[in-house]
Amino acid sequence: MYTVLPRFKELDDVLTLDISSDEPPFATHFHSFRIINAYSTNTANHRVHSVSPEVLFPDLGFPLLALGDLNIHNPLSDPLRHFSYQEISSLTPYFEKAAELGFALLTPPGEYTRFPLVAKARPSVIDLAFANHFLLPLVKSWEASLPSTGLDHVPITITLSAPSLKHKPPSPRWADTDWETHDPIVKGFKVPASPSCPTPQQLDEWMSESLNRLVSILKEHTPVSRPSHHSKP
């Protein structure tokens, strides 16, 4: 069961949703996560926005998703758009703050989410879709494939799921290789004869076969790491 607590900021165009649960969601140890939905309007100075970077990117110790329309179009999400010097200087503080606190931009480059009803206007992308480093491993997908709801924006689907709990496959511990035993074996190893006038595919197959033979010899006297410290050797 989840508890959702909406909180509005009086001085900023921001809606904050704190979602908490008795049982940590997504196979994590976090009992809560936060969604910040911001809509920034330009002030008298067009370079200053009503929502500050500090409000959008707080330094929290749990998952946070920051979404919104800030009118700070940026080259990372819309690479085909031309940006003026004023636009670049306006967005820089936001991206600097996001980078400082480890936020990652979720918006795929060039993924349009707004299709103007006026024919002369060009499509555009959402300004802001950031996840902090606690939430990022939980983000499975971000897509805007749903049809329009009648407005000029299309719905955006963000799917969260538990990170993969599968253990990594065992890997050789080369630092513990028995090199004394390997030394005469490696010295006696002979590379198979290469094909005459090989095609690129034949050359690739010959290189792969030679390397696989050598690696298999080395692994014969190399211990393998355990998936976890609780597993048996």
C-alpha positions as CSV (number, residue, x, y, z in Angstrom):
1,M,0.0,0.0,0.0
2,Y,1.3,3.4,-1.0
3,T,0.8,6.8,0.7
4,V,0.9,9.8,-1.6
5,L,1.3,13.2,-0.1
6,P,1.1,16.2,-2.6
7,R,2.8,19.4,-1.5
8,F,2.6,22.7,-3.4
9,K,5.2,25.4,-3.1
10,E,3.7,28.9,-2.8
11,L,6.5,30.8,-4.5
12,D,7.3,28.3,-7.2
13,D,5.2,26.6,-9.9
14,V,5.9,23.2,-8.4
15,L,3.9,20.2,-7.3
16,T,5.8,17.7,-5.2
17,L,4.5,14.2,-4.7
18,D,6.0,12.2,-1.8
19,I,5.2,8.5,-2.3
20,S,5.9,6.2,0.7
21,S,5.3,2.6,1.5
22,D,5.7,0.3,4.5
23,E,7.3,-2.3,2.2
24,P,10.2,-0.9,0.1
25,P,9.2,-0.9,-3.5
26,F,11.2,-2.2,-6.5
27,A,13.3,-4.6,-4.4
28,T,15.2,-1.6,-2.9
29,H,15.7,-0.5,0.7
30,F,14.0,2.9,0.1
31,H,10.6,3.3,1.8
32,S,9.8,6.5,-0.2
33,F,10.5,8.3,-3.4
34,R,9.6,11.7,-4.7
35,I,8.2,13.2,-8.0
36,I,8.7,16.9,-8.7
37,N,6.5,18.3,-11.4
38,A,7.4,21.8,-12.3
39,Y,6.1,24.4,-14.7
40,S,8.4,27.4,-15.0
41,T,7.3,30.8,-16.4
42,N,9.7,33.5,-17.5
43,T,10.1,36.5,-15.2
44,A,10.6,40.1,-16.3
45,N,14.1,39.0,-17.2
46,H,13.6,36.3,-19.9
47,R,16.8,34.6,-18.7
48,V,15.4,34.0,-15.2
49,H,12.8,31.4,-14.6
50,S,10.3,31.1,-11.7
51,V,11.6,27.7,-10.7
52,S,15.3,27.6,-9.6
53,P,17.7,24.7,-10.1
54,E,18.0,24.2,-6.4
55,V,14.2,23.5,-6.2
56,L,14.3,21.1,-9.1
57,F,17.4,19.2,-8.1
58,P,17.4,18.8,-4.3
59,D,20.2,16.7,-2.7
60,L,18.1,13.7,-1.4
61,G,19.1,10.3,-0.1
62,F,16.2,8.5,-1.9
63,P,14.9,8.1,-5.5
64,L,13.7,11.3,-7.2
65,L,12.1,12.0,-10.6
66,A,12.0,15.6,-11.8
67,L,9.6,16.4,-14.6
68,G,8.3,19.6,-16.1
69,D,8.2,22.3,-18.7
70,L,10.8,24.9,-18.0
71,N,11.1,26.7,-21.3
72,I,14.9,25.9,-21.2
73,H,15.2,24.0,-24.5
74,N,18.5,22.2,-24.6
75,P,20.7,20.5,-27.3
76,L,20.8,17.2,-25.5
77,S,17.1,16.5,-25.9
78,D,16.6,18.4,-29.1
79,P,19.8,18.3,-31.2
80,L,18.2,19.5,-34.4
81,R,17.0,22.8,-33.0
82,H,19.0,26.0,-33.3
83,F,19.9,27.5,-30.0
84,S,20.7,31.2,-29.3
85,Y,23.4,32.3,-26.9
86,Q,20.6,33.5,-24.5
87,E,19.0,30.1,-24.5
88,I,22.3,28.4,-23.8
89,S,23.1,30.7,-20.9
90,S,19.6,30.3,-19.5
91,L,19.8,26.5,-19.4
92,T,23.4,26.1,-18.2
93,P,22.7,26.6,-14.4
94,Y,20.1,23.8,-14.5
95,F,22.4,21.3,-16.2
96,E,25.3,22.2,-14.1
97,K,23.2,21.6,-10.9
98,A,21.9,18.3,-12.3
99,A,25.4,17.1,-13.1
100,E,26.7,18.2,-9.7
101,L,24.1,16.0,-7.9
102,G,24.3,13.0,-10.3
103,F,21.0,13.5,-12.1
104,A,20.6,11.8,-15.5
105,L,18.5,13.1,-18.4
106,L,15.9,10.5,-19.4
107,T,14.7,12.2,-22.6
108,P,15.9,10.4,-25.7
109,P,17.5,12.9,-28.2
110,G,15.0,14.1,-30.8
111,E,12.0,12.3,-29.2
112,Y,9.2,14.8,-29.9
113,T,6.4,15.1,-27.4
114,R,4.7,18.3,-28.5
115,F,3.1,18.6,-31.9
116,P,1.7,22.2,-32.3
117,L,-1.8,22.6,-33.7
118,V,-0.4,25.6,-35.7
119,A,1.1,24.4,-39.0
120,K,3.9,26.9,-39.0
121,A,5.3,25.9,-35.6
122,R,7.8,23.0,-35.3
123,P,7.5,20.0,-33.0
124,S,9.5,20.1,-29.8
125,V,10.6,17.9,-26.9
126,I,9.8,18.0,-23.2
127,D,12.3,20.3,-21.4
128,L,12.9,18.2,-18.3
129,A,12.9,14.6,-17.4
130,F,15.7,13.8,-14.9
131,A,16.3,10.9,-12.5
132,N,18.7,11.1,-9.6
133,H,21.3,8.3,-9.2
134,F,19.1,6.4,-6.7
135,L,16.2,6.2,-9.2
136,L,18.1,5.7,-12.4
137,P,18.7,1.9,-12.0
138,L,14.9,1.5,-11.6
139,V,14.0,3.3,-14.9
140,K,13.2,0.5,-17.4
141,S,11.9,2.7,-20.3
142,W,10.9,6.2,-21.3
143,E,8.7,6.4,-24.4
144,A,6.2,8.7,-26.1
145,S,4.5,6.2,-28.4
146,L,0.9,6.7,-27.2
147,P,-1.4,8.8,-29.5
148,S,-2.4,12.4,-28.7
149,T,-5.1,13.0,-26.2
150,G,-6.4,15.9,-28.3
151,L,-3.9,18.5,-27.0
152,D,-0.7,19.4,-28.6
153,H,1.3,17.2,-26.2
154,V,1.4,13.4,-26.3
155,P,1.4,11.2,-23.2
156,I,4.8,10.0,-21.9
157,T,5.1,6.6,-20.3
158,I,7.9,6.1,-17.8
159,T,8.2,2.4,-16.6
160,L,10.0,1.6,-13.3
161,S,11.0,-1.8,-12.3
162,A,13.3,-3.6,-10.0
163,P,16.9,-3.8,-11.3
164,S,18.1,-7.2,-12.4
165,L,18.7,-9.5,-9.4
166,K,20.6,-12.1,-11.4
167,H,24.2,-12.7,-10.2
168,K,27.0,-12.2,-12.6
169,P,28.3,-15.3,-14.2
170,P,31.6,-16.7,-12.6
171,S,34.7,-15.0,-14.1
172,P,38.3,-16.1,-14.0
173,R,40.5,-14.7,-11.3
174,W,43.6,-14.0,-13.4
175,A,45.5,-12.7,-10.4
176,D,45.4,-16.2,-8.9
177,T,46.4,-18.0,-12.1
178,D,49.0,-20.8,-11.6
179,W,51.5,-19.2,-13.9
180,E,54.3,-21.7,-13.1
181,T,52.2,-24.5,-14.4
182,H,51.0,-22.4,-17.3
183,D,54.4,-21.2,-18.4
184,P,55.6,-24.3,-20.3
185,I,52.0,-24.9,-21.7
186,V,51.8,-21.3,-23.1
187,K,55.3,-21.5,-24.5
188,G,54.3,-24.7,-26.4
189,F,51.2,-23.2,-27.7
190,K,51.1,-22.9,-31.5
191,V,48.8,-20.6,-33.4
192,P,46.9,-22.6,-36.0
193,A,48.0,-21.9,-39.6
194,S,46.2,-19.0,-41.1
195,P,44.2,-19.6,-44.4
196,S,45.8,-18.4,-47.6
197,C,44.3,-15.3,-49.1
198,P,41.5,-15.2,-46.5
199,T,38.3,-13.2,-46.8
200,P,37.6,-10.8,-43.9
201,Q,35.2,-13.4,-42.5
202,Q,37.7,-16.2,-42.7
203,L,40.3,-14.0,-41.0
204,D,37.9,-13.2,-38.2
205,E,37.1,-16.8,-37.7
206,W,40.8,-17.8,-37.6
207,M,41.6,-15.1,-35.1
208,S,38.6,-16.1,-32.9
209,E,39.5,-19.7,-33.0
210,S,43.1,-19.1,-32.0
211,L,42.2,-16.8,-29.2
212,N,39.6,-19.2,-27.8
213,R,42.1,-22.0,-27.8
214,L,44.6,-19.9,-25.8
215,V,42.0,-18.7,-23.3
216,S,40.7,-22.2,-22.7
217,I,44.3,-23.3,-21.9
218,L,44.7,-20.4,-19.5
219,K,41.4,-21.2,-17.7
220,E,42.4,-24.8,-17.0
221,H,44.6,-23.6,-14.1
222,T,42.8,-20.4,-13.2
223,P,40.2,-20.3,-10.3
224,V,36.8,-18.9,-10.9
225,S,35.2,-16.2,-8.8
226,R,32.1,-17.0,-6.8
227,P,28.8,-15.3,-7.6
228,S,28.6,-14.2,-3.9
229,H,30.5,-14.7,-0.7
230,H,27.8,-17.1,0.5
231,S,28.2,-19.5,-2.4
232,K,30.4,-22.6,-2.3
233,P,33.7,-22.6,-4.3
